[in-house]
Amino acid sequence: ADDFYEPGTLNRVCELANGLKEPAFLYGNLQVWGDEDADMGLQKPAPFTLYNLCRGKPFPLNPASYFYHTSLHDIAGPYDVTDHYTMDLDFLFRASMHANARYFDELWGHFRLIEGTKTLGELQTGESFARQAVLRNRYSKHLPPLQRTNLKLANAIEPLCKKIARRLKLG
C-alpha cells in the first residue's frame, strides 16, 4: 500500500492510547491525495458511532487514520479477508458497537486515491456505494428502536429533499 503516516503519529497514538479503557478506538484526520499528488482534501470523520455509520456519515476512511487495541478483535471479530472490498468497513461497523471511540483533530495519515486502485475503481463504477448500502442495512438492525426509526425517516425524506433542491435550481 502507498498509504503512510504523518511523522510522529505512531509515538503520538501510543501516548494517547496509554491508559484508555480497552478496547479503545482512536481516530484522527486523513489527507487524501489524487493522481500526480493532487490535494483532494482533508477527511475529518463524523463521530464514530453505529448510527453515523448507518447514516452514511464520513467514517474513518483508511487505516492510516485509526488505531485500536487488539482486544477489539476479541469482541468485534477479525477482518473477513475473503471480502476484498468492504472488509475494513465491515470491521468498522462491528467495532463501533463495542469500542470506546476517541477522536483527535490531528492529521495522522495520508491516503492515495489514484487511477488503477481498487478503491477509485469502485467509486467510479458506484459499486462502493452499493456495497456500503448493504452494510448499512445489515447493521442498522442493531440500532436502538428510536434510531432505526430516525434512520428510516431520513432515508425516506432524502429523495424528496433532492427533488425539491433540483426544482429550486431550475426555477
N, C-alpha and C positions, 0 to 999 in steps of 0.2 A: 504494500500500500504506500501511496505517496503522501499520506496524511502525516502531520507532525505536530509536536507540542511547542508552545511558546517557551522560550528559555526560562528556566526556573520553575516551571509548572509542577514537575514531579516533587520537588522539595516543598513547594507551597501546599500541594494536596496532602502530603504526608503530615505537614504541620497542622493543617486544618482537620484532618481525619483523627488525629490523636485525641482520644477522649470522647469522641462522638459515640452515642449509643448505637450499637450494631442492630441490624445491618444498616449502615449509613449509605446514602447515595448522594455524592457530591457532584454538582454540575456547574459549569461556567459557560462562557460565551465561546463562539466558534467563528473564525474568519473563513469565509468561503471564497475560493479562487477559481476562475474560469480559465479558458484557453489563453495561452500567452500571458499568464499571471494577471488576467483582468480581475480587478477587485469586484466581487459580486455581493459584497456587503457582510456585515457582522450579524450573525444569528444569535439573538437573545431569546432563549426558550421561555415559554409560559411556565407558571408554577407546575411542578412535576406531580400531577395527580391523575388518577384514573379518569376522572370526569373531564379534565382538559384533554387528555389523550383521545377519549371518545368523541369529544367535540371537534377534533382535528386541529387543535391549537398547536402552535410551534413546539415541538418536542426536542430534547437534546438530539440533534441531527446525526452526530457522528461520535464514535467512542473516543475521539481525541478531545472531547469536551466534557466527558464524565468519567467518574471513578466510583468504585463501591467496594465495600468489604466483601471478601469472598464468601462470607457466611450468607450473603444474599442468595447465592445459588442453592444453598441448603434448603431455603424456604421457597424461593420462586422457581427453582429448577434451572437446568442448564439451557444453553442455546440449542435450538433444534438445527443442527448443522446440515440436515437434509433440505432445509428451506433456505436456499441461497439468496433469496430476495428480501425476505422480511424477518429473518432470524433475529436481528438486532431489535427491531421494533416490537416483535412478539415478546422478547425478553423484557423490554421496557414496560409494556402493558402489565406483565406479571409482577415485575419489580415494583411498580407504582403502588401495588396493593399491599406491599409489605415493608418497603424501605422507609427509613427516616431521611427524607429528602432535604437537602440544604443547597440553596442556590448562592453562588458568589458572582457578583457582577465584575468579573475579571476575564480577560482573554486567556484561554487555556490551550486551544488547539487551532489547527489550520486544516482545512479540507479542500481537496481539489475536485471540482465538478467539471470535468473536461470531456471533450469528444472521445468516444470509444470506451468510456467507462460504463459499467453495468448500471450505476445509479442514473447517469444522464440519459442513457438509452431508455430506461424505464420511465423517466419523467417525460421524455419526448413522445413516447407512444401512449402515455396516460395509464399504462399498466400499474405504475407505482400507486396511483390514486385508487385504483380498483382494489389492489392488494391491501392498502390501508383501510379501505371501507370494510373489507371482510373482517379485519382485526377489530375495528371499532364496533362492528355489530356483535362479534363473538364476546368481547369483553364488556360491552355495555350491560350485559345481563348481571354483572357483578356489582353494578352501581346500586345505591340505596333507591327505594321507590321514587322519592321526590326528584332525585337527579335523573333517573330514567325518564320520568315524565317531562322534565325540562328539556332533556335531550331530544325527545320525540317532537315536542313543540318547536324547538329551534330548527330541527330538520324539516318540519312541515312549513314553517314560515320563510325559511331561507329562499326557496324558489320564487315565492311571491315577492319578496323584497328585491330580488334580482330583476324580476319582470318590471316592477314599478320603477326601479332605477333606470332600466333601459328606456322605458317610455318617457321619463323625465329628460333624459339626454336627447331624445328625438324631438321633444316638444320645445 
